[in-house]
């Protein structure tokens, strides 16, 4: 009798990236609920977004000015195709052709962004939210 072959490793997630370990299913969707880091309000239910950019810094204006006024480069996002998929999110006024996403309860953010040129793409930065 020959030894059993080692089990095949599961297929890698189509959008797997270092910061997304344990958050993305094999179909590239969010496995866990997405929450506001500050107040814990639920932003997205599990399975509501796909894993897919420069956002303003989440620092006080004086601190941002001292640091050169730049933003954070965030590469890992949840892509939401329908704005009605959100459980609890607010939008800022237009800044050029972009609206920034914030927590609707505590107004912390921005947690993501939406380009007005693409009506069906809303991005939530993984580094700006918590997961349950």
N, C-alpha and C positions, 0 to 999 in steps of 0.2 A: 504494500500500500504506500503510495507516494504522499508526502506531506501536502497539506492543503495550500493552495496559492494564497498569498496575502490578499486581504480584501482590497478592492479597488478604492482609491481615494475618491471622495465625493467631488463632483465637478466644481470648479472655482466659480464664485459668483461673477456674473458678467461685469459688475461694477465694483468688485472688491478692491479696497484700498486700505493702507495701514490703519487709518483712523476709524474705519468703518467695521472692524472685526466684531462679529456678534450682533451687528445691527441690520445687516442686509441678507435677505433670503436668496435662494438660488435664482429666482426670477428678477432679482435686483430691487425688490420692494422693501420698505421698512418693516422689520420684524417686531419692533417695540413702539409704543406710543411716544410721541415727541412732545416734550414739555418745556415750558418757560424755565430757564435756569434760576430766575429770581423768585418767582412766586409759585411755581409748580403747576400753573394752569396748563391744561391739555391743549396743544396746538393742532396735532394730527393724531388720528387713530392708527393702529398698526395696519399696514398694507395700503395706506392712502397715498404714498409717494414712492417715486423711484429714485435710486441713487444716481446721481449725476456727476476774477471776479473780486472784485474789489469792493469792500463795504467800508463805510465810515467806522472809525474806532469807537469802541464802547467805553470811552474815557471822558472825563470832564473836559470842557473846551480849553481851559488853561493848560492841562496836561497834554492835550493833543497839540496845542500851539507850541509848547516847549519841545515836543518831539518832532516838530516840523510840519504838523497839521495833516500828516498822511493818514491813510487807512490801513486796514489789515488785508493781506492777500489770503483769501480763503478758497481752497480748491475743492473741498468735499461738500456737496449739497444734496438735499432732498429736492427732487423736482416734482412739483404738483401741477397737474394739467388742468384742474378745475378749481376755481376759487371757492366753490361750495364744498370742497373736500375738507377745508379747514374747520376745526372745531371752535377756535378762538384766536383770531388774528386781526390786527388793525393795519391800516395802510396810511402812510404819510401823504402829505400833499406832493404833487409832482415836483421832482427835482430834475429839470431837463426832461428827458423821456423815461425817467425811472421813478417808481414808487418804492419806498422801503417798507418792509414788513416789521411790525412790532407786536408784542404781546397785547392783546386787547384788554386784559385785566389791569396790569401794572404799567403798561406802556414802555417796558424795557425793550431796548433794541438799538439799532436794527438787528433783527434776527435773520433777515433775508431781504430779497429784492424782487421786483417785477418790472420788466422792460415793457413800456407801453406799445412798442412796435410788435410784440409777440403776445397776443391776448391770452394764450393758453400755456404760459410758462411762468411759474412762480417758484423761486429758489429759496430754500431755508438752509442756512449754513450749519453743518453738524457741530462746529465748535461753539456756536452761539445758543444751542439748546441742550436740554438734558433728555435722557431716554428712560422710560419705565419698563 
